[in-house]
Amino acid sequence: MKGLLLKDLYLTLKYCRAFLFIIVAFTAVSIFADENAFFIFYPCLISGILPMTLLAYDEREKWSVYSGTLPYTKAQIVSAKYIIGLIAGIFALILTALAQAVKMIGSSNFVLNDYFSLIICIMAVCLISPALLMPFIFKFGAEKGRVAYYIVIGAACAICAFFTVQENFSFATGGCYGILIIAAAAVILYLSSWLLSIYFYKRREI
């Protein structure tokens, strides 16, 4: 498993540095932008795309075939991508959390409940986007799975646009229980997606 993670890390640093730059750039912009949900959530969406991009590189280089000669199970190969997704999501979440804290403190508008509600919503986005996409990728492959990618990203952008035009929208609107339900649902969805991807990949002929 360690070898799989190191492989994906090296691929990320060599071929996916633009993703890291976009995450940092949009996070910085979110500090100065007005209440615009797009700039807040977009870094999380980008972090969720990273595992799918790595899967596309694997398919292009025939890694899926070559990995059959190595002492890795299909469950481990799938798990490595989900762990990379978690690492990327945590990276985006930490940067966004720091940026929003700076923004709220700078505007003298820091409310602890609203802040934690926002962070949990961001965490949910970090988990939900890859959770919805990766089962399609592992079942149909990177090329056919792109259809699901465009659908999910389009829906996410529409949601961000909706939140942006809601002048009185508050991330704490649903209260403490609503936020906890969102967090729990995101975690359950991610774990369920993980198991479903393992099931699909084991049945898929490489």
PLY file of the C-alpha trace (Angstrom):
ply
format ascii 1.0
element vertex 206
property float x
property float y
property float z
element edge 205
property int vertex1
property int vertex2
end_header
0.00 0.00 0.00
2.86 2.39 0.83
4.32 1.84 -2.64
0.98 2.66 -4.30
0.64 5.87 -2.31
4.21 6.92 -3.14
3.56 6.27 -6.84
0.49 8.49 -6.78
2.35 11.16 -4.81
5.16 11.23 -7.40
2.60 11.43 -10.22
0.85 14.29 -8.46
4.05 16.27 -8.01
5.15 15.67 -11.60
1.93 15.93 -13.61
-0.70 17.50 -11.36
1.09 20.51 -9.91
-1.46 22.72 -11.66
-4.12 21.28 -9.34
-2.12 22.36 -6.30
-1.62 25.83 -7.78
-5.36 26.21 -8.52
-6.27 25.14 -4.99
-3.90 27.68 -3.46
-4.87 30.45 -5.92
-8.64 30.11 -5.48
-8.24 29.84 -1.71
-6.32 33.13 -1.70
-8.93 34.79 -3.93
-11.71 33.66 -1.58
-10.25 35.90 1.15
-10.83 39.04 -0.90
-13.94 38.03 -2.83
-17.36 39.00 -1.55
-19.67 36.29 -0.19
-19.13 34.06 -3.20
-19.61 30.35 -2.58
-17.87 29.46 -5.85
-14.44 30.60 -4.63
-14.99 28.87 -1.28
-15.98 25.46 -2.63
-14.04 25.28 -5.91
-10.71 24.25 -4.28
-12.54 21.30 -2.71
-14.00 20.28 -6.06
-10.53 20.40 -7.60
-9.10 18.24 -4.82
-11.86 15.71 -5.52
-10.88 15.53 -9.20
-7.25 14.62 -8.42
-7.82 10.85 -7.87
-9.71 10.62 -11.19
-6.86 12.37 -12.99
-4.38 9.91 -11.51
-6.62 7.04 -12.66
-6.60 8.49 -16.18
-2.78 8.55 -16.15
-2.75 4.95 -14.91
-4.95 3.83 -17.78
-2.96 5.76 -20.37
0.29 4.15 -19.21
-1.33 0.69 -18.95
-0.68 0.62 -15.20
-3.86 -1.37 -14.64
-2.39 -4.23 -16.68
1.11 -3.95 -15.22
-0.19 -3.89 -11.63
-1.48 -7.42 -12.17
2.12 -8.65 -12.03
2.73 -6.94 -8.68
1.75 -8.15 -5.21
-1.17 -5.73 -4.92
-4.82 -6.66 -4.71
-7.50 -4.73 -6.57
-8.88 -3.62 -3.21
-5.51 -2.06 -2.36
-5.32 -0.29 -5.72
-8.76 1.22 -5.19
-8.01 2.10 -1.57
-4.86 3.98 -2.58
-6.92 6.33 -4.76
-9.44 6.94 -1.98
-6.65 7.67 0.50
-5.06 10.10 -1.97
-8.47 11.73 -2.29
-8.64 12.12 1.48
-5.15 13.63 1.62
-5.98 16.11 -1.16
-9.29 16.95 0.50
-7.65 17.57 3.87
-5.08 19.83 2.19
-7.83 21.87 0.51
-9.92 21.91 3.69
-7.06 23.23 5.86
-6.20 25.98 3.37
-9.84 27.02 2.99
-10.44 26.94 6.74
-7.44 29.21 7.36
-8.48 31.57 4.55
-12.05 31.90 5.85
-10.83 32.46 9.40
-8.60 35.28 8.17
-11.46 36.74 6.13
-13.97 36.62 8.99
-11.55 38.06 11.54
-10.44 40.76 9.12
-14.03 41.85 8.52
-14.88 41.63 12.25
-17.53 39.10 11.36
-16.18 35.97 13.04
-18.99 33.87 14.55
-17.78 30.51 15.83
-20.98 28.60 15.01
-21.12 29.98 11.46
-17.42 29.25 10.99
-17.66 25.60 12.03
-20.84 25.17 9.98
-18.99 26.48 6.94
-16.02 24.19 7.54
-18.27 21.14 7.83
-20.00 22.08 4.58
-16.60 22.40 2.90
-15.57 19.02 4.31
-18.75 17.50 2.90
-17.96 18.87 -0.57
-14.42 17.43 -0.32
-15.90 13.99 0.30
-19.01 14.04 -1.86
-17.50 14.93 -5.24
-14.99 12.02 -5.39
-17.51 9.70 -3.73
-19.96 10.27 -6.58
-17.38 10.07 -9.35
-14.98 7.26 -8.52
-17.39 4.29 -8.70
-18.16 5.28 -12.32
-14.43 5.52 -13.10
-13.63 2.13 -11.59
-16.57 0.49 -13.37
-16.37 2.06 -16.84
-12.82 3.46 -17.00
-11.53 7.01 -17.10
-12.80 7.88 -20.59
-16.41 6.72 -20.18
-16.45 7.95 -16.59
-15.87 11.52 -17.76
-19.60 11.81 -18.46
-20.28 11.43 -14.74
-17.51 13.95 -14.07
-19.16 16.66 -16.17
-22.57 15.98 -14.63
-21.28 16.20 -11.04
-19.14 19.29 -11.66
-22.03 21.02 -13.46
-24.39 20.25 -10.59
-21.83 21.45 -8.03
-21.30 24.74 -9.88
-25.07 25.24 -10.06
-25.35 24.71 -6.30
-22.51 27.18 -5.66
-24.25 29.73 -7.92
-27.50 29.22 -6.00
-25.77 29.85 -2.66
-24.05 32.91 -4.10
-27.31 34.67 -5.00
-28.90 33.98 -1.64
-28.13 37.23 0.16
-29.43 36.02 3.48
-27.99 32.53 3.25
-26.26 31.29 6.38
-24.25 28.10 6.67
-25.75 27.66 10.12
-29.33 27.86 8.88
-29.96 24.19 9.48
-28.76 24.39 13.05
-26.33 22.09 14.80
-28.25 18.91 14.03
-28.56 19.77 10.35
-24.82 20.32 10.05
-24.04 17.07 11.86
-26.39 15.20 9.52
-24.57 16.70 6.52
-21.21 15.63 7.93
-22.39 12.11 8.76
-24.04 11.68 5.35
-20.83 12.78 3.57
-18.70 10.30 5.54
-21.16 7.43 4.97
-21.35 8.26 1.26
-17.55 8.26 0.95
-17.17 4.91 2.73
-20.01 3.39 0.70
-18.43 4.68 -2.50
-15.10 3.14 -1.42
-16.68 -0.30 -0.98
-18.68 0.01 -4.19
-15.56 0.91 -6.19
-13.74 -2.13 -4.81
-16.69 -4.31 -5.85
-16.79 -2.81 -9.37
-13.03 -3.03 -9.89
-12.85 -6.67 -8.77
-15.50 -7.58 -11.37
-13.98 -5.50 -14.14
-11.83 -7.22 -16.75
-8.52 -5.39 -17.30
0 1
1 2
2 3
3 4
4 5
5 6
6 7
7 8
8 9
9 10
10 11
11 12
12 13
13 14
14 15
15 16
16 17
17 18
18 19
19 20
20 21
21 22
22 23
23 24
24 25
25 26
26 27
27 28
28 29
29 30
30 31
31 32
32 33
33 34
34 35
35 36
36 37
37 38
38 39
39 40
40 41
41 42
42 43
43 44
44 45
45 46
46 47
47 48
48 49
49 50
50 51
51 52
52 53
53 54
54 55
55 56
56 57
57 58
58 59
59 60
60 61
61 62
62 63
63 64
64 65
65 66
66 67
67 68
68 69
69 70
70 71
71 72
72 73
73 74
74 75
75 76
76 77
77 78
78 79
79 80
80 81
81 82
82 83
83 84
84 85
85 86
86 87
87 88
88 89
89 90
90 91
91 92
92 93
93 94
94 95
95 96
96 97
97 98
98 99
99 100
100 101
101 102
102 103
103 104
104 105
105 106
106 107
107 108
108 109
109 110
110 111
111 112
112 113
113 114
114 115
115 116
116 117
117 118
118 119
119 120
120 121
121 122
122 123
123 124
124 125
125 126
126 127
127 128
128 129
129 130
130 131
131 132
132 133
133 134
134 135
135 136
136 137
137 138
138 139
139 140
140 141
141 142
142 143
143 144
144 145
145 146
146 147
147 148
148 149
149 150
150 151
151 152
152 153
153 154
154 155
155 156
156 157
157 158
158 159
159 160
160 161
161 162
162 163
163 164
164 165
165 166
166 167
167 168
168 169
169 170
170 171
171 172
172 173
173 174
174 175
175 176
176 177
177 178
178 179
179 180
180 181
181 182
182 183
183 184
184 185
185 186
186 187
187 188
188 189
189 190
190 191
191 192
192 193
193 194
194 195
195 196
196 197
197 198
198 199
199 200
200 201
201 202
202 203
203 204
204 205
